[in-house]
Amino acid sequence: MIVKRVNQTFLPTPTPMFNSLRLLSITLLASCALIAQADRVTLGIDTLQQSGFRAIAGKRVGLLTHPAGVNRDGVSSIDVLRSAQNVKLVALFGPEHGIYGNEQANVPIDNRIDPRTQLPVYSLYGKYRKPSAEMLRGLDALIIDLQDVGVRSYTYVSCMRYAMEACFENGVEVVVLDRPNPLGGLKIDGPPLDREWRSYVGAFHVPYVHGFTIGELAQIAKYTPGSMNVSDKVRQQGKLTVIKMDGWRRDMLWPQTGLKWVPTSPYIPNLSAVLGYAMTGLGAQVGGFSHGIGTPYPFRLLRYKGKSALQVQQALSAQHIPGLSFRILSTKTKSGASVEGVYVSVNDWAKVRPTEISFYMMRLTAAWTSGNPFADAKNPALFNKHVGSTAWWHEISQRGAQARTKDFVSKWTAQAQAFQRNHMQFRLY
């Protein structure tokens, strides 16, 4: 994505990569009112700093963060805390991909000493997913500064919940520095998570696209009975502080915040991929679909083994998915190989149900594969942990190409609306 600076606000310049942000129909055309509005958005780390670090003054703290943990000027939260005269930063904690974001997905990470700060770095994506009592010893508080992407299966929110559990069990305060949901705080979509599928890729019982900030999810974990793998007594006694943003509203999508996007993981380098992850991430788990990993368009460029780009385009267009269109695009992989695929464009964000396309992808997979690839899936548990719906698994594994996708999408839409009404109390903005 190309950006140009205008009145202290980063406004995108349309490119094929960026086509997805036109997507969001927020009309980045937005003029002076938008620019003035964007200039007012500050992050939790900025709010903390502006307060003189009041919430953690005089405390020994650890920091759970990653490369996107920066203030609005792009300064790492690690450096912001190290420079605080009244705070003692004594340990770092890293989620999946590590504190510098250079570790691959699903690859365990070892503890180490950070060569830049000489602080110990405890990996929460290796031998431990949850901080041990030894890791937390001597800490008064654990600060969590992680940029989420608004999708349930993205593991940073799981890492936060597990860390909260460990802190509550060991009498360590949790301080969450809030950040925007890049998809905004109004769009809620997709299947809710059934109890049996709660896991590290589904730590919260929320719709797949959940519409909350990470600070709001922390409140759900803290104040909802049964939401954590600790006793209700421990949960209730645990101390949580959420440092709010200033100037963020629920109807804001990332371009309206005035903040530069920092890649949150290797396959989420830009905002196009953020939206793509919500849309196609579930649809390529089983069968012949690929969704652009290794190309300049991760999660946006669809291909199907044995099918031409034209066939894929025609099949997707025939589903009449609201708000989306599909165009054939030629590009090259990172290795230099030429590929042709179908780019998923968003024409009307108001009409888009982000996850809908994934379930049509699944139905096409069943139609284009001999037998039923879902019934024969080698690891159905992993599929279900991501999707979260036992009812859908029964539908797609038993009915295959005849799965009643539209009925399920409609049901999930109604459930998402009910979820939104029932969780208003957790909103901070």
PyMOL commands that set and color helices and strands:
alter all, ss='L'
color gray80, all
select helices_A, chain A and resi 19-23+31-39+44-50+54-56+77-82+133-136+156-169+195-197+214-223+232-237+254-257+271-280+309-317+356-367+380-387+390-402+405-422+424-426
alter helices_A, ss='H'
color red, helices_A
select strands_A, chain A and resi 2-6+9-13+60-65+88-94+112-113+120-123+141-145+173-177+240-243+289-290+301-304+324-332+338-346
alter strands_A, ss='S'
color yellow, strands_A
deselect
rebuild
show_as cartoon
